[in-house]
Amino acid sequence: MRIFAISDLHLSFGSNKPMDVFGAHWEDHPERLREAWLERVTDGDVVLVPGDVSWAMRLAEAADDLAFIHALPGTKVVVKGNHDYWWTTMGKMKNALPPTIIPLQNTSVTFGEVAVAGCRLWIDPDLMLEEATEEDRKIFQRELGRLESSLRSVPETAKVRIVMTHFPPISLDGKPSRAVEVASRYGCDIWVFGHMHLGGPDLKGFDRTAGGMRFVFASADYLGFKPRLIHQD
């Protein structure tokens, strides 16, 4: 089994919001994503998608975007991003999502000896990656509790522990957030995240190993819309 990662797909088959308004590198990105996915991923693989899956505002409006992902090879594990307004209760999600898409919200899922935990997280004001308000501080604190809930659900037998969040847990120079302190207590090996995009600071600093944990930045435009291999048995 191989595990890939790619976040921030920003699909809009049902909402007509093309991403090329944010730069030519987004032109025809769904087809480029599909071609690269088919070249790399097989049905026996797992693909982690940490947020910003669809621009849809409601679950029903996301149906075409989710069908697009379902048609691609592999099992997909998704967490909520800050633009995933279509995301609703887990009960409704599980009833509506295609069988190849597994939503994580303060929970975890296992594939053999590999466990994947996940939640959205939020802007960490201490990392200074973007402007934050006092309300952002409150939301971030709440998300820390949700992160711990997801990590607590990981079975003790897991030999590889992966955490996925939409928001970055580190700064571009490697400064860890309080979220990293939480994950370290649970022996996490790999952290996959997205949210940030090309057009601003150099994002290569997100890809690093620190404190025994490998951080993997997986935003789709940063990866050239090619799923990135992060683990292989």
Secondary structure as GFF3:
##gff-version 3
##sequence-region A 1 233
A	DSSP	beta_strand	2	5	.	.	.	ID=ss1
A	DSSP	three_ten_helix	19	22	.	.	.	ID=ss2
A	DSSP	three_ten_helix	24	26	.	.	.	ID=ss3
A	DSSP	alpha_helix	29	40	.	.	.	ID=ss4
A	DSSP	beta_strand	46	50	.	.	.	ID=ss5
A	DSSP	three_ten_helix	60	62	.	.	.	ID=ss6
A	DSSP	alpha_helix	63	70	.	.	.	ID=ss7
A	DSSP	beta_strand	75	79	.	.	.	ID=ss8
A	DSSP	alpha_helix	90	96	.	.	.	ID=ss9
A	DSSP	beta_strand	101	103	.	.	.	ID=ss10
A	DSSP	beta_strand	107	111	.	.	.	ID=ss11
A	DSSP	beta_strand	114	119	.	.	.	ID=ss12
A	DSSP	three_ten_helix	125	127	.	.	.	ID=ss13
A	DSSP	alpha_helix	134	152	.	.	.	ID=ss14
A	DSSP	beta_strand	160	165	.	.	.	ID=ss15
A	DSSP	alpha_helix	178	185	.	.	.	ID=ss16
A	DSSP	beta_strand	190	193	.	.	.	ID=ss17
A	DSSP	three_ten_helix	203	206	.	.	.	ID=ss18
A	DSSP	beta_strand	208	210	.	.	.	ID=ss19
A	DSSP	beta_strand	213	217	.	.	.	ID=ss20
A	DSSP	beta_strand	228	232	.	.	.	ID=ss21
###
